[in-house]
Amino acid sequence: MGEPVMAQWIVDYLPTWNIIRISGIAAYLLFFAGVFLGIAQGMPMVKGKPKAAMFQWHTRTTWLAFGLGLVHALTLYIDHYSPFTWSELLIPFTASVHPLGSGLGTLAFYGLLIVLLSSDLRSKLGRKWWLMFHMLSYPVFIGLLVHGMVTGTDSGHVVVRLMYVFTGLCILGMSVLRGLLRERKGPEITIGPKRTQSESSTEQKWVEVYGLAGTIQHKHMK
């Protein structure tokens, strides 16, 4: 009897509403950072150690965003003020509160999971399919942005709204800039460099495991 009582006490007195708000905004900002770094490290002028560092943080922030998104969803389930059912969390657009915004959040979560899993399976999927799945990052970002603006209790504050506008414009601007630079450089500028036989086995393993946009070019790591 002690364990159920303790669990119920935790649920009753846990500041679930604050956890929901903080984890949601933090997950969005971390995913924004991941997408921003993913675009930035694919720029043709970014090479060597800066490119490697951006790649690492691109991966870390994206996984952290997924983790906080999971915390966000689970806390919605145990929230004692306005709890969500499992079906409302897992089936898009079935929530009784903000069905559109909540549904976009659910779809964005699924999309992010696909992006992460496809990145880990890049060597098996092949570049074409991996790239197709990886491009889901853009609709995922848009979905999270709209989800936050529609369902977030803090979205009524000017600072929070400006944050959403600023981050959205940043991703748009970076995407346009990268597209222009790639067009200027020609078709050889791609989301990832062509692999050569001179790549070290350690680097190849790193690329296969984390295989996200813009892997390290070996000649710039010397």
Sequence and secondary structure as in RCSB ss.txt:
>XXXX:A:sequence
MGEPVMAQWIVDYLPTWNIIRISGIAAYLLFFAGVFLGIAQGMPMVKGKPKAAMFQWHTRTTWLAFGLGLVHALT
LYIDHYSPFTWSELLIPFTASVHPLGSGLGTLAFYGLLIVLLSSDLRSKLGRKWWLMFHMLSYPVFIGLLVHGMV
TGTDSGHVVVRLMYVFTGLCILGMSVLRGLLRERKGPEITIGPKRTQSESSTEQKWVEVYGLAGTIQHKHMK
>XXXX:A:secstr
 HHHHHHHHHHHHS HHHHHHHHHHHHHHHHHHHHHHHHHTTSTT  HHHHHHHHHHHHHHHHHHHHHHHHHHHH
HHH SSS   HHHHHSTT  SSSHHHHHHHHHHHHHHHHHHHHHHTHHHH HHHHHHHHTTHHHHHHHHHHHHHH
H GGGGSHHHHHHHHHHHHHHHHHHHHHHHHHHHH TT  SS    TTS HHHHHHHHHH  SS   GGG  
